[in-house]
Amino acid sequence: MPSHDFDYDLVVRGATLAGPAEVFEADLGVRDGMIAAVGRNLRRGAEEIDARGMIVTPGGLDPHCHIEEPSEDGGVQEESFSSGSAAALAGGTTSFICFVPQWKGHPIAATAAGYEARARASRADYSFHQIITDPTPDVLEREVPALVARGIRSLKVFLTYDPLRLTDGQFLEVLTTARRLSAFVTVHCENYDAIGWRIRALLEAGLTDPLQHAWARPPVVEREATHRAIALAELVDQPIQVFHVSCDEAAEEIARARARGVKVWGETCPQYLTLSTDDLAKPDFEGAKVVCSPALRAPGESERIWARIREGTLDVVSSDHCGFSFATAKRDPGSSGYGQGGAKARPDGMPAFNAIPNGVPGIETRLPVLFSEGVSTGRIDLPTFVRLTSTNAARLFGLAGRKGTLAPGADADLVLWNPDAERVLTNSDLHHAIDYTPWEGMRLKGLPTMTIRRGEVAVRDGQVLAEPGSGRFLARGPYALATPSGRVPDGFDAAARR
């Protein structure tokens, strides 16, 4: 509680406040970790921040990042919750949603409790998606309902990768379970068999460079799987989000479905807005740094993704942070890269494209890169930036009103931006555990100078002040957006009979 001598714990004065719908000048008052007032000439705070000339946005919500995930062989991703959350806060992200894995042949309980214990080291607020790779009756009828009851209200499925993918029939069962529980479903959309077919042909032709990763996964395999995922969700009448849309073809499928009234949303990532196959083709195996799935696309495709953002088809930009250091995992033919088929190593000892671990680090750079390439260039305005980085994700994942807004009653998660500041991005300035950034050498304009998490200064001028373990788990209850539309083919609701 504020001292009797003060009306607020903290007052941010004279800022340009940027919300999801408007931009205006005002003071912002914080009490007990929440936004208590927004207005002019607020009364005194125990702490005061002069934000004249600064832009204040809601703290970022990154709804898609992989942090400290364990693997079935006992390994653990090198990005810890302590380092990953420090990086998040330094880049203006105050909360994130990461993934509890499930391994085929194992119950969710084999990983859930241990992973949740690891997450308690987070400095940022956090929640979880539950990956479903083996939707047995026990998993769907006992384990998933228990998770949803504890506030883990979103499921993640893969339509590709050997150890993770679901068949269409299994996907239908997951969709049906989610609908019954008022949970949300997120989908990685690529055609498994088509990718395997292309990989085998490329390896037989002796084509093993990182660039061939994109050749193995052209836009058509993403477009087909996106169409199929939407069609099956429409059949069940279950809302879904398509993760990491990389190409206009897949975005078009989402736009067509939304025009029909289907409850489907699309997400993209900074890598698809700023990088291309030219980066995969860099010499000295440097292209391995940007091997991710879906793959980077040809130069020029990124502008079509920006256009889909402006029209509203793609309304979330996540990091899909999934870090594998270049000096070790990216260059190790024995790494677990969720590859498919064929050779593991090339004559030079480097892994073939299909054995390079998939993923790029980006949890700290997500907001600065999007601000610089979006707001500072005029591609998007400030309210669009806020919606893309926090507000829309809060709506989609049951955190609306608490995260992603500057309204009274919300958590006081704030980012102060200097819109005129510039610097060259370099990995040595970042806080993640990974030994590179794909945006090395990019000149940024518009930088976060302070991150406030629940009313406390978590980062000031690049120094992380939040302690490990100070983040809080975000339980998510039922919310309207995750409910069915009420339309099924022929009026026959097969899911209601399951």
N, C-alpha and C positions, 0 to 999 in steps of 0.2 A: 504493500500500500504506500502511496506517496506520503511524505512528511506533511504534518499539518501546516507547514509553511509554504507548501507548494500544491498546485492543483493537479500536476501530472508528474509522472516519473521522468518523462522525456518529452521535449517539444522540438520538432524539426521546423525551423522557421524560414519563411520566405522562399520556399522551393516552388519549382514548376512541377506539379503533381500530374503524373500520366497514369490514367486508369484505362480500363478496357473500352470506354466509350468517349472520354473527353480528356482534355488537357487544360489545367487551370492553375493559377497561383494561389497558394494558401499555406497556412501552418497546419501541422499535424501533431496531435497530442496523444501520448501513449500512457496507459495506466494498466498495471498488472499484466504486462505482456501483450495487451490487446490495444487496437486503435480505439481511442475513447472519443476523439473529436477531430473534425476537419473544418477549418474556418480561418478567418482573418483575426489577427490580434488576440490569439489565445492567451490565457493567463499563464503564469510562470510554471516552468518545469524544474525538477531537481537537477536534471541535466538538460542543456540546451545545445542544439546544433544549428549553426548558421549555414543554411543551404541556398543562400542567394546565388543565382547563376547556375545552380545545379538542377538536374532532373531527378525526381524521385519516382521509381516504379515499384510495384509489388515485388517481393522476393520471387525469384524464379522457382517454378515447380518442374522438375525434370521427370517425366513419367516413364522413362525407358533407359535404364542403365544397369550394367552388370558389374557388381562389386563383390570381391572376395567369394565368388561362387566356388563351392567344392565340386570336384569331379569324382566320377565313380571309382577311379583308381587311387583315390586318396589325396590327390593334389588339390591345390587351392589357387585361384587367380591371384596374381601378385598385388593387385590394387586392393588394399585393405579398407575397411570402413573408416578407420582413422584418417588415412591419406586421401581416400576418395571424397570424404565429406569435407575435408579441409580444402581440397581443390574446388568442390562445388561452391562452398561459401565464398572463396576468393573470387570466383567468377560470377557471383551474384545469385546463385541458386541456394535457396534456404531449405528446400525439401525435395525429396526425390522418391521414386518408386522403383525398387529393384526386384530381383527374381529369386524365388525359392525353387530350386531344381527338384525334379523327380527323375529317377532313373528307371528305365524299362526293367520289369521284373521285380521292382521294389515298391513298397508303399511310400506315400508322401512322408510319413513319420520318420523314414530313414534319414531324411535331411532337414525337415522343417524345424525341429526344435534346436538343433545345433546351429543352423543358419540364423535363426532369430537371436540366438545368444551372441553370435558374432556381431550382429547389427547393433547391439546395445553400445558398441564403441563409437557410434556415429556422433559427429558434432552437429550435423544438420538433422532436421526432422525427416522421418522416413516411413514408408509403407512398402507393401509387397504385392507383386503378382505371383500367382502360383502356376508354374509350368506343369502342364499335363502331358506326359509322354506315354503313359500306360493306364488308360481309363478303364480299369477293371470295375466290376460291380461294387466291390468293397471301397475302392477309391471314390467312385461317383456317389455312392449311396451313404457312405459313412464319413470318409475323411474330408471330402470337399465341403459338405454341410457344416462340419465342425470348424473348418477354417473360416468360412463365411460368417459364422456366428461370432468369431473372434475379430472380425473386421477386415479380413483379407477377402475382398469382394471382386477381384478380377482374376481371370484365368488366361494363361498364354498358351497357344498351340502353334506348332510348326508344321508346315506342309512339305518341308524338305529337311535334309540332314539325316544321315543314317541313324544316329542314336536317339533322335528326337521326334521324327515325323509321325503324324497320324494318318491313317487311311481316311477316305471320305466317310466311311461308316463310323469310325471312331470319332471323327470330328462332329458328326451329327449327334452322337451320344453326349459329347461335351456341351454342345450348344443346348441340347435339351435339358441337361442338368443345370446349366447356368440360368436358363429361363425359369426353371422351377424355383431356383434360389434367389432370383432377382440379382444375379451377378452379371458382370460385364465380361466380354471375351475379346482378346486381342490376338491377331493372327500374323504370322510370318508367311507371306504368300510367294512361293516359287514352286514350279513343277519338278518334283523329285526325279521322276523317270526321264524327263526330257534333259535335265541337267546331267544325269548319269550317262545318257546316250551321247551327249556332246563331249563329256570328259573322256570317255573311252576313245572316241574318234580323234580328239586332239592329242592324247598321249600316244596313240598308234602312229600319228603323223610326226611325233617327236617335238611337239609344241608344248613347252612346259614353263614358259616365263610367266611372271605375275600378270602380264597383260592378258594371257589366255584365261585367267579367272573370269574376266568380263566376257570373253568369247563363249565360255561354257554356260553363261547365265545371261543371254541376251534379253532385251525387254519383253519379247514375246512370252518367255516362260514366267515372268512376273505378271504380265497382263492376264495370261490364261488362269493362273492360280488365283489372282484377285477376283476375276469374274466367277470362278468356281466357289470361292469362299463366300462371296456375297450371295450367290444363288442358294447355297445350302443354308446360310443364315436367314435368308428370305423365306425359305421353305419352313424353317422352324419358327420364324418370327422372333429372332433373338438379336438384339443390338450388338454390333461389333465395331472394332476399330482395326483398320489395316495399318500395320506398322511399316515404318521406313520406306515410304513410296519413293522410288528413285527415278521414275520416268513418266512422261505424259500419258503413255498408253495405259498404265495402271490407274493413274488419276482419272482418266476418262471413264473407266469402268465405275469408279466411285461416283463421279458426277452423274452418270446415267442412272445409277441405282437411286441416288438421292432424289433425282427428278421424279422417280416412281414412288417416292415416299418411304423408301427403305431406310431404316435407322442404321446407317453406316457412316463412319468418319475415317479420315485419312490423316496420317502423320508423315512428316519427312524430317530430314536431319541436315545440319550444316554441310556435311560432306557432299550431299547431292545438290547443294546450292552453290558450291564454291570449287569443287574438285572435278576431275574428269579422267577419262582413260589416258590422257597425256601423263597424268601422275602415275598411273600403273606402269607406263612404258619407260619410266626413268631408268638410267643405267645403274650398274653395280648393285642390282637386286633391290634398289631403293623402292621400287614399285610395291614390294611386299608390305611396306608400311601402310598402304591404303587398300589392302585386300579386305573387303567387307562384303556382306551379302544383305540385300541385293548389291550387285556390283556397281561401281562408278560407270557413268554413261559417257557417250561421245561429247566432245566440246559443243556447246550450244544447247544441250538438253537442260542445263540448269536454268536458263532463262524461261523455259516452258514450265519448270517447277515453280519459279517465282510467280509466273502468271496464274498458276493454279492456286497459289497462296492468296493472291490478290482477289481472286474471284470467290474464295472461301471453300473450295473443295478440299484443300489441305489446310487444316486449321490448328495444328500443333506442330511445333518443331522441338524434337527431343534430341538428346546427344547420341543415344544408343552407345554410350560409353562402354567399351569392351577392350580393355588394354592388354596387349601382349608386347613386351619389350622387343625392339628390333635386334639387339645384340644377342638375345637368347631365344625366346620362343618363336619369333617370326622367321628365324634362320635355322631352326631345328627341325629336321625331317621327322623326328620322333614325337613332335608336339601333337596334342589333340586339337586338330583343326576342324573337326566335323566334316572331313573331306569325304569324297566318294571315289572308290575304285582306283585301280592302277598304281603306277609308280609312286614311291614316297620321296625319292631323292633323285637329283639330276647328277650328271657326271661331275659337276663342280662341287658337289656335296651339299648344295642348297636344296630345300624341298621343292618339289614340283608344285605348280600353282594350286593343285587340289589338296595339298597337305599343309599349306600355309594357314596358320590360325586366323580365323575370320574376326575382324573387329578393329576399330580405331579408338584411340583415347579422345575424349572431347567434353567431359563434364565441366571443366573449368573454362573452356573456350567457347562453349555454346552461345552464351549471351553476348560476350564481346564481339565475336565474329558476326553474329546476326545483327547486332546494333550497327556495326561498322558497314557491313555489306548491304544491310536493309535500310535502316533509318538514315545513316549518314549519306548514303548515295541517293536517297529519295525513292527507293523501290517500294518502301512501305512507310506508313506514318507511325507515330508513337503508340496510339491505341492498338493498332494491329500488332505491333511488337509485344505489347502487354498481353494481348489475347493469345498470341502464338507461344509465349514463353511461360505463361502461368494460368491465366483465367480459364482458357478452354480446357486445359488438362484438369483443373480443379472441377469443372463441370462434368467432364467425362468420367472422372474416377471418384466422385462422391465427396469432394472437398470444397464445393462451392460455398461461398460465404465465409469460409474459414481461411482459405488460401486464395491468392490470385486477385485480391482486391484491396483498395485503400479505404474501404467503407468502415465506419464505426462498428465494432463487434468482431471484426476479423483479427486474426493474429497479426501482430505488428512486425511483419516481415517486409523489410524495405531495402531498396538498393539506391544509393546516391550515385548519380552519373555526372561526370564532367563531359559534356557533349563535344567540347573542343580539344580535349586531350588526345595526343597521338603517341603511339609507340610501335616499335617493331616487335612482333610476337616471337619469342624464343623459348625453347623448352626449359632453359635454365631458370626462367622466371616463374615457372608453373609449380604447383604443389602436388601433382599426382605422382604415382610411383613409377610411371612408365618413362622410358629413356628417349622418347621423341614426341613431337606433335606434328600432325600432317600439315599444319599451317605455319611451320617454321619460316620466318622471314616475311610474313604478311604484315603490311602496315595497317594498323587499326586506328580508326578515328572514333572517339566516344568510348570512355573507359569507366568502369565502376571504381569508385574511390572509397566506398564504405558499404558494408553489408550489415544489416540489423536483423537479428533473428529473435522473434518474440520479445521485442523491446530492448534487447541487449546488443551492444556493438560486438559483432562476431568477427569482422575483418575491418581493419582501418589501414589505408594506404598500403595494401598488399600484405600486411601482417595479420595472420590468423590468430585471433584471441580466444575463440571458442574452444573449450576443452573437450577431449574425447569423452563420450558418454553423456554430453549435455543435450544431444538430440532426443526427440521423443517419437515414439511409435504413433502413427496416425491410423487409428481404427476408423473404418468407413462403414456406415450403416446404409440402409436402403435409400435409394434416391430415384427420382422419376425418370431421368434420362435412360436408366438401364432397364426400364420396363418395356414389354412388347408393344408393338403398334396396334395389335388387335386385328391384323389382316393375315389370313392364310389362304393358300390356293384352294379354290372350290368350297371354301368355308369349312373344310375338314381339318380340325386341329389335332394332328397326329401327336404332337408333343404333349398335349394335355392328357393323353391316354397312357403315357409312359410312367 
